[in-house]
Amino acid sequence: MTRQRKASPSADRWRFFRDAANRWRWKYIMQGKAVAQAYEGFAQYADCVADARAHGYREIASGKR
């Protein structure tokens, strides 16, 4: 299962995914290239997001009403 922001292919984006060991990881992709990534896998998605936040991830408000 992969969770990522919707964006154009050239836009900067964060990708959250499960690795081969079924642990959550993140990658920051800038201009189509991974420029930062989690150094460890996380059992909980929330812990993975917290680690990404410590490295600059900011969630975008969904705007749902």
C-alpha positions as CSV (number, residue, x, y, z in Angstrom):
1,M,0.0,0.0,0.0
2,T,1.4,3.4,-1.0
3,R,0.1,6.8,0.2
4,Q,1.3,9.9,-1.5
5,R,0.2,13.4,-2.3
6,K,-1.4,14.0,-5.7
7,A,1.0,16.1,-7.8
8,S,2.4,16.4,-11.2
9,P,5.3,14.2,-12.1
10,S,7.8,17.0,-11.9
11,A,6.5,18.4,-8.5
12,D,8.1,17.7,-5.2
13,R,6.3,15.0,-3.2
14,W,6.5,12.7,-0.3
15,R,5.9,9.0,-0.7
16,F,4.9,6.7,2.2
17,F,5.1,3.0,1.5
18,R,5.7,-0.5,3.0
19,D,9.1,-2.1,2.4
20,A,9.9,-5.8,1.9
21,A,9.8,-6.3,5.6
22,N,6.3,-4.8,5.7
23,R,7.5,-1.7,7.7
24,W,6.5,1.9,6.8
25,R,9.1,4.1,5.2
26,W,9.0,7.5,3.5
27,K,10.9,9.2,0.6
28,Y,11.0,12.8,-0.4
29,I,11.1,13.1,-4.2
30,M,12.2,16.4,-5.8
31,Q,12.2,16.8,-9.6
32,G,11.7,13.1,-10.0
33,K,14.6,12.0,-7.8
34,A,14.6,10.7,-4.3
35,V,16.6,13.3,-2.3
36,A,15.8,12.0,1.3
37,Q,14.4,8.9,2.8
38,A,13.7,7.1,6.1
39,Y,16.8,5.4,7.6
40,E,14.6,2.9,9.3
41,G,11.3,1.2,8.9
42,F,8.4,1.8,11.2
43,A,5.7,-0.6,12.4
44,Q,3.1,2.1,12.7
45,Y,2.2,4.6,9.9
46,A,1.8,7.4,12.4
47,D,5.4,6.9,13.6
48,C,6.6,7.0,10.0
49,V,4.7,10.3,9.4
50,A,6.2,11.7,12.6
51,D,9.7,10.9,11.4
52,A,8.9,12.5,8.0
53,R,7.7,15.7,9.8
54,A,11.0,15.9,11.7
55,H,12.6,16.0,8.2
56,G,10.3,18.7,6.8
57,Y,7.1,16.9,5.8
58,R,4.0,19.1,6.1
59,E,0.5,17.8,5.4
60,I,-1.8,19.7,3.1
61,A,-5.3,20.6,4.3
62,S,-7.8,18.5,2.3
63,G,-10.4,21.3,2.0
64,K,-13.3,19.0,2.5
65,R,-16.4,20.6,4.0
